[in-house]
Amino acid sequence: MSPLNTYIVTFNCGRQRINPPVFAAHLFSAIPNPQIAPDILVLCLQEIAPIAYSFLGGSYLVPYLSAFRHAITIAGVSLDSASYVNIITRNIGMTAIMIFVLRDQTAQVRWLETAGVGVGMYEMGNKGAVGVRMGYSIGDSTLELSLVSAHLAPMEDALERRNEDWKNIVRGLVFTPVSPTAVRKITTQRLPRGSSDDTEPLLSFKPEGDSIPPMSGLFTPTTHLLFAGDLNYRTSLTKPAPTSHLIFPQPTKDTSNPLHYSHLLPSDQLTRELRAGRTMHGLQEAPINFPPTYKYSEKACSLADSNIDCADRNGEQWAWAKHRWASWCDRVLYLDTPAWMKAKDPAAKVKVTGYTALPLMATSDHRPVACSLSIPAKAIPEPGEEDEEDAKGDVRLVPPFEIDLLWREKRQAARSKEIVVGLAAYLSLTWEGRGILFAILIGAVGGWWVVRNILG
């Protein structure tokens, strides 16, 4: 049976709307065989929109998310006119996830669960994680797949805070079921080719019934896990010195050249923390064979467009921001199949078939990162008594942190704060909000004048 081909892209959008044709032109750069469309396409998005729109959510986010749907439609043409359905979209504040499935395979999605947790200020969603878990029918079994988009704490010296964010994500990212009725509605979509659901708002369903799995944490015994986002791990604990930018990586194929990016890679915080077992417990990453994805200068962004390839392809210099260390902030990690499954079938492994950075976009100082994975087309079995030795210490069975029993109350409290902050930002930082305040002011002055004349 053919494996499940999954394609995941993580992108810090810089709070701006993307240019769909430009994004589409490079979207599938990590696919090994452009003739074969991925079964599942996942977009992990950070800083999806300005804070006012992100925190208020709903229709305020539709233009930003619709641009990605448009890009997927355009990009599908290059893959033998592949057509995708956006089966679900979720966001927690400024972090979002969009799941697309090939149109002729939507009925294979048997159930859906969603989760979200904020790890920003007061546990709000300026930083955090949002996830979708799905049951995907393959033959007589159902493969379980968890997909998570995350955004961790910034700055070079915030290493411990990033590790703490990971801990809080594991403790607070609890998946709850989407209504079976809603799932049937989503997975029976058969829109005509070329049609678009760009005007559809975010899906919002409440769990009901008991025909789907109960709520569970990030790690479960029978689930595959893909974790991607702007994880913000840097290549230094301190800010760059005034002359540090002179040793930042530059395009060269000579690996002995000190400016080749491979010389900076040993300083990558995430690689060190992974090896030390202090973060992303149990997860793996394919070898990095691409330059740092952050932070590009305003000049670099202003020159990025659909007609200019990224500097590493045409020999131009990379224009880095001088006040931040060039770093691999944007990453895709995965949880391989458990030992008890590989003991019975050594070939049952998750395989990365492509991992690369896409070209710089004019709307962000991050480069998107894409990863193509081949997942065994079989469900992960529960470990039996005979698997006790293979199962010992597996992160699926022994998560690094326990679920926070107050996760729901904390999310609700944080959501209330997000609405207040979102409204304040809307009224003070957007033209529409300022217009409302101005109208209120004019109305108040006019009312005062009328009352004054009546009483006078």
Secondary structure, DSSP 8 states (H G I E B T S, - for coil): ---EEEEEEEEE-TTS---HHHHHHHTTTT-S-TTS--SEEEEEEES-S-HHHHHH-GGGTHHHHHHHHHHHHHHHTTTTS--EEEEEEEEETTEEEEEEEEGGGGGGEEEEEEEEEE-SGGG-TTSEEEEEEEEEEETTEEEEEEEEEEE---STT-HHHHHHHHHHHHHH--BEE--HHHHHHHHT----TT---TT---------SSSS---B-S--TTEEEEEEEE----S-SS---TTGGGGS----S-TTSTTSGGGTGGG-HHHHHHHHTSSSTT-B-----S---B-B-HHHHHH--TTS--HHHH-----B-TTS--B--EEEEEE---HHHHHH-TT---EEEEEEE----TT-SS--EEEEEEE-SS------GGGHHHHTT-TTTS-SS---TTHHHHHHHHHHHHHHHHHHHHHHHSHHHHHHHHHHHHHHHHHHHHHHHHH-
